[in-house]
Amino acid sequence: MGERPTGVTIVAALYLIEGVFGLLGALAIILLGGAVATMITGIPATGSNQAAAANVAAAGGFIGMIAGVLGIIMLVLAILALVVGWFLLKGKNWARWVAIIFAVLSLLGFPIGTIIGIVVIYFLLVDKAGKAYFEGAKA
């Protein structure tokens, strides 16, 4: 395996940055979602309207559940982005293909996701130096 091309380093850095921000976002969603759910369920019932209080409590629980599920999904994707970025730096071909799959999916996120997806696909699939770097490495 030869020297790592600059394009591969850029793509790996993008995935590492995405992973760090994804971790921060996931933790924020989990913590803030739980806080909002706690605030909603803590609204006191006024008068004899116990049915309304039960509905508010159910809504708070639902918001907490949705925030938790979305936060966990984001957490898993962020960890995967960190792993892919790290192993792109190490020259692992499987990480290259995972990054290409993510890049194809990101093409739908117009305009920023599309631009980043095109850059990743170019450096990992089209660029001769990038392809040679991974072909020289063992998967």
Secondary structure, DSSP 8 states (H G I E B T S, - for coil): -----HHHHHHHHHHHHHHHHHHHHHHHHHHHHHHHHHHHHT----TT-HHHHHHHHHHHHHHHHHHHHHHHHHHHHHHHHHHHHHHHHTT-HHHHHHHHHHHHHHTTSTTHHHHHHHHHHIIIII-HHHHHHHHSS--
